[in-house]
């Protein structure tokens, strides 16, 4: 699905991107990155389509989403530097003998 089609579904669901990301507990930056790719992953497209259909049918999808008690994933570390630190902690120190 294209990003434009995705945005139309959000309009049909009476949602903005910030409201959509809050409902599904995903970073707004993550969803905005699909704009550059011009394509939305199937799972995100399916959720938007369901929200649009449910809204059209008068179903309260917001309350349903709240009952799922989804948790937002938090980033851990700061990129490559944290991976280097983890790697150093896991590797045993190798001692070389001096002659």
C-alpha positions in Angstrom: 0.0 0.0 0.0 1.3 3.5 -0.8 1.8 6.1 1.9 -0.9 8.2 0.3 -3.5 5.3 0.4 -2.5 4.8 4.1 -3.1 8.5 4.9 -6.5 8.3 3.2 -7.4 5.3 5.4 -6.4 7.3 8.5 -8.7 10.1 7.3 -11.5 7.6 7.0 -10.8 6.4 10.5 -10.7 10.1 11.6 -7.1 9.7 12.8 -4.0 11.7 12.4 -0.6 10.1 12.3 0.2 11.1 15.9 -3.1 9.7 17.1 -2.6 6.5 15.1 0.9 6.0 16.5 -0.4 6.6 20.1 -3.1 4.0 19.6 -0.8 1.3 18.3 2.1 2.3 20.5 4.6 2.9 17.7 7.0 5.8 17.3 5.7 8.6 15.0 9.2 8.8 13.5 8.8 5.1 12.5 5.6 5.7 10.6 6.9 8.9 9.0 9.9 7.0 7.7 7.5 5.1 5.4 6.7 8.4 3.6 10.2 8.4 2.1 9.9 4.8 1.1 6.4 5.6 -0.4 5.2 2.2 0.9 3.6 1.1 4.2 4.3 -2.4 5.6 1.4 -4.9 5.3 0.7 -5.0 9.0 0.5 -1.2 9.4 -1.7 -1.0 6.3 -4.0 -3.8 7.6 -4.4 -2.0 11.0 -5.3 1.3 9.2 -7.8 -0.5 7.0 -9.5 -2.1 10.0 -9.7 1.2 11.8 -11.3 2.8 8.8 -13.8 0.0 8.3 -14.6 -0.1 12.0 -15.1 3.7 12.1 -17.4 3.5 9.1 -19.5 0.8 10.8 -19.7 2.9 14.0 -17.5 0.6 16.0 -15.3 2.0 18.8 -11.8 0.8 17.9 -10.2 3.2 20.3 -11.6 1.5 23.4 -10.8 -1.9 21.9 -7.1 -0.8 21.5 -7.0 0.4 25.1 -8.1 -3.0 26.4 -5.1 -4.6 24.7 -2.7 -2.8 27.1 0.0 -2.5 24.4 3.4 -1.3 25.6 5.5 1.1 23.6 9.0 -0.2 23.0 11.8 2.0 24.1 15.1 2.3 22.4 18.1 1.0 24.4 21.5 2.4 24.0 22.9 4.9 21.6 23.7 3.0 18.4 27.1 1.5 17.7 28.8 2.8 20.8 26.6 0.7 23.1 27.2 -2.4 21.0 31.0 -1.9 21.3 30.6 -1.6 25.1 28.5 -4.8 25.3 31.0 -6.7 23.1 33.9 -5.6 25.4 32.0 -6.8 28.4 31.3 -10.2 26.9 34.8 -10.9 25.6 37.3 -12.3 28.1 40.5 -10.3 28.3 43.4 -11.9 26.5 46.8 -11.4 28.2 49.9 -11.6 26.1 53.2 -12.4 27.8 56.0 -10.0 27.3 59.6 -11.3 26.7 
